Amino acid sequence: MQTFPVFTVVIIFFVVIFLMNAIRILREYERGVVFRLGRLIGNGGVKGPGLILLIPIIDKMVKVSLRTVVMDVPPQDVITQDNVSIKVNAVVYFRVIEPQNAIVQVENYLQATSQLSQTTLRSVLGQSELDDLLSQREKINQKLQQIIDAHTESWGIKVSNVEVKQIDLPQEMQRAMAKQAEAERERRSKVIAAEGEYQASQRLADASKILSEQPSALTLRYLQTLREIATEKNSTTIFPIPIELLKVFLEPRKSG
């Protein structure tokens, strides 16, 4: 009678251990790659999400997350095509789309993707000039994404986006670019001022042409000027006389 409870407890203990090793629960964003005696089981060995039943000791499961991974690429020393030494870092967005390949085809897909991103960043930026890196950032990002994604496709990884975050320039290059930008701003201001002077002179020429063809317009402009002078609080008023008013007195003398 005393051995029966002990035997029952032992059985219950082994059953609990068995269930703990046999039952797995995977979240919606998780998948399990199951190996049975070292080989992938049917359907590519991918299970989940939900409740998963494994055979203890025989089955081994590796969890894989399907969520997008945001990976920082550490700063890389790059020499551009025009021999400028810069330091560049980036960020890579990717996710696993084929869990069995991410586990079987590569030992550590996170480390492999990080190393591939670093070498690709140095290679692509080393083939570009500094002006292109600063002005065509979107084009560089797209090229990086295409190259990295092509290499990780066999690993079951999809690279959705690559962004170059920061480009650190040497101090002397920063000073040279600042001088260049200042000279460019000064050139633009001079061009704008010259363009304004040209337009103003052209308008004045057009106005003088119209006034010479229409004497009445000149008289109206004269009266408007008198009105503006009258509104000012001046102690002395200069009264200009148009030359047209003097022609009446000058013409008889010329004829005589």
C-alpha positions, 0 to 999 in steps of 0.5 A: 500500500505504501509503494502505490502512491510513490509509483503514482507520483513517479508516473505523474512526474514523468508525465509532467516532464514529458508534457513540458518537453512536448508542448510548445506555444508559438506567438503569431509572429513566431515560427518553429523549425522542427528537426526530427533526428536531425532532419527537417520534418514534412512541410519544410519543418516549419510549425506555428503559430499556436500549440505545437507538439514535439516528441521529446528527445527526438524532435528539436525546435528552433524559434524564428521571429518574422518581425522586421529587424532594425539593424544598425550598421556601425560606422565604416571608414570609406575612401570615396572615388575622388580620394576623400576619407569619410566615416559612414554609418547606416541602418538596415530593415529586414525580416525573415520570410523563409524560416527554414532557409534562415536556419539551414542555409546560414549559421547565424543570419543576424550576424551574417546580414550585419557583416554583409551590410558592412562590406556592401556599404564600404564597397558601394560608397567607395565607388561613388564620389563625395558630391554624389553621396551628398546629393543623391542619397536616395539613389545610394540607398536604393542601390545598397538595398538591391545588392544586400537583398540579392545576397540574402535571398538564398537565406530566406531574408527580405531586405526592405530598406537601407538608409545611410544615416550620417556621413562624417567629413574631415574638418578641412573638407567641412571648411572647404565646403562652407567656403564654397557654399558662401561663395555660391550664395554671394554669386546668387545674390549678385545675379539676383541684384543684377537681374533686378537692376536690368528689369527696373531699367527695362521698365523705366525705358518702357515707361519713358517710351509711353510718356514720350508718345502720350503727352497727356500721360506726362501731364497726369504724372506731373499732377500726381507728383504735385499731389504727393508733394502737397500732402507732405508737411514741407516748409518749402515746396519746389514747383517743377514746370514741365518743359512742354509748358515752355514750348508755347513761349519758345516756339514763336521766338524760334520762328522769328 
